[in-house]
Amino acid sequence: MRQGRAWRRGIASCVGRGEAIAEAIASPLRRAHHPVADLRHHLGLLVRLVGAQVRSQLQYRVSFTMDFVSSFLMFGFEFGALAALFVRFETLGGWTLGEVAFMGGLTAVSFKTMDMLFSGFDPPAFGEHVRKGTFDAILLRPAPLTLQVLGSRFVLMRVGAIAEGVAVFALALWLVDVHWTAAKLAFLPLVVIGQLAFFAALFVIGSTVTFWTVDSIEAMNILTYGGHELNQYPAHIYPLGLRRFFTYVVPTLFLAYYPTLYLLDKPDPTGMPSWVRFVGPVIGLGAFAGAMAIWHIGIRHYRSTGT
Amino acid sequence: MTHHPSAAEAPRTGPVIERPPLAPLIDVRDLAKHFTMRRRPPVRAVDGVTFRVAPGELVGYLGPNGAGKSTTLKMLTGLLVPTSGHITVAGRIPWRERRAHVATIGAVFGQRTSLWWDLPVIESFDLLRYIYRIPAERYRANLDTFRDLLDLDAFLQTPVRSLSLGQRMRADFAAAMLHDPTVLFLDEPTIGLDVVAKERVRRFVRHLNAERGTTVLLTTHDLADVERLCHRVLIIDGGRLLYDGNLAELQRRFGGRRELVIDLAEDVTDIGGDGSANRLDDPRFAVPGADVIARDGPRITYAFDRDATTAADLIARVTQRLRVVDLALKEPDIETTVRRIYEERLLDGA
């Protein structure tokens, strides 16, 4: 360090406006850190970005409370409607109300948590950044781009929707007698993570596409929200074509339906091999890794063409 | 002082102690950016531009709309990757070392903010302090200076989205300078501002350049910015650099004639025998070396070439012949000069 300072002084004496230049050249030295320290700094930045937004959103306490309450009312209505259907039909494709609620709650918690954590990658919001040119501000700051996008938006109000999912899941646990084993307990969080990662991947891909065109946002939304909706009901009640699409093209069925078959010991009327019940988390994380690769291609494209 | 090209590519984490100070702070050579569009010929937004900027210079980058100003600036700030050519800023290649590069530059794009839209200004500053790892005492000192110079106190706690354009601009300027960048890139920094706000921004830029030695490259449509701030201008059109030199020289070569406006003691409006009023060739007002170009009651306007006559000579000659109560000397404004250059393509083939 002392050596560095002496060096800096040396340069400062060489040139007229030496100090500023020496500072500029020396600054990477000051900023060159150990990778672990760097990682801690980046995570600290994410916490700060999110924290600042949470604070500013909590200033609107009334609207926040209203949203939370209305989320719960929505939950009441939705669950009531579903329960009414079951009064009439008793089961849905052989599943009881509790079993449908189990998968629906699981899906809702995963998706809504993703929706909150990845608010910055919500394609319409991100597309707006690109369209208005504010994405450039992110490129102009010396911090990882992905992390800055993640921290660029945080919709705290999603907490209401997450709570709704938790409530549905809790109700399901009360209605269904799940035969818990250690393996099932270990698998449950993986199912949530897999589903979260998969839909996050769809968000990231949807955002990346806005580097080329903003017209495709709706098409992407159909996959994201359609896939999410479909994951709330037992898949074998859907027509074969739809099921095939969401198995082989956008494989959302592996994320909630097949894992639920395992968790609730349900038979598989679709006739898939039994190992497919466990691939959800792998598919989710794999999709996320693929999405990140596409995201980086998108950034390279943006930097070669601008907007 | 020798140039070590390898130093620029050295890994950031390695010991780069030996990097010498490079003579030009900004070095642009044969820079080109072509945009290809479907079923259309490629657009040569920047087409072979070469210039250098030394530390501490304050340079205006001018050109009509679509000339390639913003595209150049985007490449200098590392937002865009050039099609071909070469740029180094403080010895770094902007797009190849994005993070190290942007850590040492400041940028203000007049049309859009770099602050967090929903956060109070001071929170944005605090986040920037963290991102750039600005030492606490530097941050405090800079913030104090900028609060004073830019009069930020009234809106430090206000969310950026609620700021007026002038306030937002001032906040953006402070944000761009908190980390003591060596180079400041400004794209239309006074666009849409009122006269007072423009003057404040210009004063701030002058302060940075004079007190801190910050090198500034600015694009603008407002030639008053250039007149007040820049000694040197670059003029670009059609992606090509047409002029690189000082402003006075540009004015001397391409500026129109200077004007002397005098007010006489009495109204000299007259109607000639042929019915024409205020004839410009009235012999009573003829002065060698200048032409009467306008008459309005007691007011007469002369035009003269700076090379043929000095202002002092002309004033002496005029006051000898006429009873003058007031006079004013008007320089051709840079606005007119630059417009002439664009419209008449005076610099083509230069």
Chai-1 contact restraints between the chains, C-beta under 6 A:
chainA,res_idxA,chainB,res_idxB,connection_type,confidence,min_distance_angstrom,max_distance_angstrom,comment,restraint_id
A,I11,B,P21,contact,1.0,0.0,6.0,A-B,restraint_1
A,V15,B,P21,contact,1.0,0.0,6.0,A-B,restraint_2
A,R17,B,P55,contact,1.0,0.0,6.0,A-B,restraint_3
A,R17,B,G56,contact,1.0,0.0,6.0,A-B,restraint_4
A,R17,B,G213,contact,1.0,0.0,6.0,A-B,restraint_5
A,A20,B,T182,contact,1.0,0.0,6.0,A-B,restraint_6
A,A20,B,G213,contact,1.0,0.0,6.0,A-B,restraint_7
A,I21,B,P21,contact,1.0,0.0,6.0,A-B,restraint_8
A,I21,B,P55,contact,1.0,0.0,6.0,A-B,restraint_9
A,A24,B,A90,contact,1.0,0.0,6.0,A-B,restraint_10
A,A24,B,T104,contact,1.0,0.0,6.0,A-B,restraint_11
A,A24,B,T182,contact,1.0,0.0,6.0,A-B,restraint_12
A,I25,B,R19,contact,1.0,0.0,6.0,A-B,restraint_13
A,S27,B,T104,contact,1.0,0.0,6.0,A-B,restraint_14
A,P28,B,R12,contact,1.0,0.0,6.0,A-B,restraint_15
A,P28,B,A100,contact,1.0,0.0,6.0,A-B,restraint_16
A,A32,B,R12,contact,1.0,0.0,6.0,A-B,restraint_17
A,A32,B,T13,contact,1.0,0.0,6.0,A-B,restraint_18
A,R48,B,Y130,contact,1.0,0.0,6.0,A-B,restraint_19
A,A52,B,L119,contact,1.0,0.0,6.0,A-B,restraint_20
A,A52,B,E123,contact,1.0,0.0,6.0,A-B,restraint_21
A,S56,B,D118,contact,1.0,0.0,6.0,A-B,restraint_22
A,S56,B,L119,contact,1.0,0.0,6.0,A-B,restraint_23
A,G133,B,R112,contact,1.0,0.0,6.0,A-B,restraint_24
A,T134,B,R112,contact,1.0,0.0,6.0,A-B,restraint_25
A,D136,B,L79,contact,1.0,0.0,6.0,A-B,restraint_26
A,A137,B,S114,contact,1.0,0.0,6.0,A-B,restraint_27
A,L139,B,L79,contact,1.0,0.0,6.0,A-B,restraint_28
A,L140,B,V102,contact,1.0,0.0,6.0,A-B,restraint_29
A,L140,B,A107,contact,1.0,0.0,6.0,A-B,restraint_30
A,R141,B,I131,contact,1.0,0.0,6.0,A-B,restraint_31
A,P142,B,R99,contact,1.0,0.0,6.0,A-B,restraint_32
A,P142,B,V102,contact,1.0,0.0,6.0,A-B,restraint_33
A,P142,B,A103,contact,1.0,0.0,6.0,A-B,restraint_34
A,A143,B,I131,contact,1.0,0.0,6.0,A-B,restraint_35
A,R303,B,V81,contact,1.0,0.0,6.0,A-B,restraint_36
A,S304,B,V81,contact,1.0,0.0,6.0,A-B,restraint_37
A,G306,B,L80,contact,1.0,0.0,6.0,A-B,restraint_38
